[in-house]
């Protein structure tokens, strides 16, 4: 790496007040460079070292996917069998339009039909996740037929944890630690709510003048709660380039094969990996964006290159991506960073003019919802007994699974969503009917912690 990397990272630590950045690069079968900046622990003025593990957030997904593909390689499961076959009789709730069942492969590539979801339960508040079966009965809803559309789903990777447990008869975290981390030489590897290894982890920090994050748990550990040092994350990445891999070449090919064709941005998703082409080269990567975390792992199998960037602060994924793009620019001939197509502004009414009414289905019963759509494009909306408020009409994303998005400052009135500050109605539209998801979210809490998002089935008709 060049001095450009030092200059960029030092400027980010200083100008963006990032606690620390740790970087590693591997080529072939060797770690060729590691660098770190700032403090892994601000209070102790402790610098990151080569063994400092960071929470990875969603970079956990390719790790969990590798464990599942490994089980398929050993003949213990079939990636194309229904995932419900390994859930001890648990059947996922379905919309009226869903007749089939998602496979394990579709669950790993986010085409199972599950909705957007995340939850976090903080140790210093005495919070714990509900039993997983209860969470799935409430929120493991199949909104559309499997294999028809991409929707990023943490719960799908929570389901894959259950599959690992069922097939192996052991804790998924222990299986991953032994059969993936140790097998590729990643000695700092851990999965769980808090780091349990022998190294000293990087403290996590919110944006702003807040105390460090406490440990937290989640219903979807397999999506979010792996820990590794930057070097060990690169060792895992190099294993997907063929160096010391636990997977055969055939299994690696399966893991890197997208579930659907590329979207309007030229991107697709395989088994735990985002995939895109750059200058004739295939780039695989995953980012993590969570409370106290910004992380990136990127690999270029045909060049045998892997790079990781780990930051221990919220809202730092964009900075991690900027650093990883600068690294690849120096290592991969013809590399070009991804350019996202901006959302298309909505002109006119987002759905048919008139009065729409229906229900949001929750585990506590059906909740009325009403929309009044005006000719000028404004929408008044009300959930339950609340007074109507103006909804914010979201711009249309490229290949968005739901073409209409309406956000209103009202909550879904269940105990689970008591802390939610808003609800976004994400709708597929027919002439006089609409259906989709009501996502209850809170964008954050006063102390900078990340809050939850839960999706519910919603149906509307126009009178």
Number of C-alpha atoms within 10 A of each C-alpha: 17 9 8 13 17 15 10 15 25 18 13 21 18 14 9 12 13 25 23 26 27 28 27 27 29 22 22 16 15 15 18 12 13 17 19 22 21 22 22 28 20 16 10 8 10 13 17 23 20 16 18 20 31 31 33 32 24 25 28 24 26 25 22 29 26 24 24 27 25 21 19 15 17 11 10 14 20 17 20 12 15 17 26 17 16 19 17 11 8 14 16 19 16 19 17 9 10 14 11 13 21 21 21 29 26 26 30 31 29 28 26 28 28 28 29 21 22 20 17 21 21 17 14 10 9 8 13 14 16 12 9 17 17 13 13 20 14 19 22 27 22 23 24 22 19 21 20 14 18 23 18 19 23 25 28 29 26 21 27 27 24 22 23 23 18 16 14 13 10 11 13 22 20 15 17 24 19 15 14 23 24 14 16 20 15 22 20 26 26 24 25 19 21 17 22 14 15 10 15 17 24 26 24 25 26 22 19 11 9 12 13 20 21 17 16 21 19 22 25 24 26 31 30 28 24 28 27 27 30 33 29 25 35 28 29 29 30 29 25 29 23 18 19 15 18 22 22 13 13 9 17 20 13 15 25 18 17 20 21 18 10 15 14 13 14 15 18 21 27 23 28 27 27 20 23 20 16 16 12 10 17 16 22 24 21 21 24 26 22 22 25 28 25 30 31 29 27 28 29 22 21 12 15 19 25 32 30 31 31 34 35 31 27 22 19 23 21 15 23 28 22 15 25 25 18 19 22 23 15 14 17 17 13 12 19 15 14 13 8 11 11 11 12 11 11 13 10 13 16 23 23 20 20 15 17 21 18 20 20 23 19 18 13 11 10 14 17 19 21 19 24 19 21 17 13 11 15 17 25 18 25 21 23 17 10 13 10 19 15 16 23 16 21 18 17 18 17 15 13 16 17 18 17 22 22 21 20 22 20 22 23 28 18 14 9 15 19 12 17 23 16 20 25 23 25 24 22 17 18 12 9 14 18 21 22 25 25 29 26 28 24 20 13 14 10 7 14 20 21 21 18 19 20 23 29 23 23 25 21 22 18 20 10
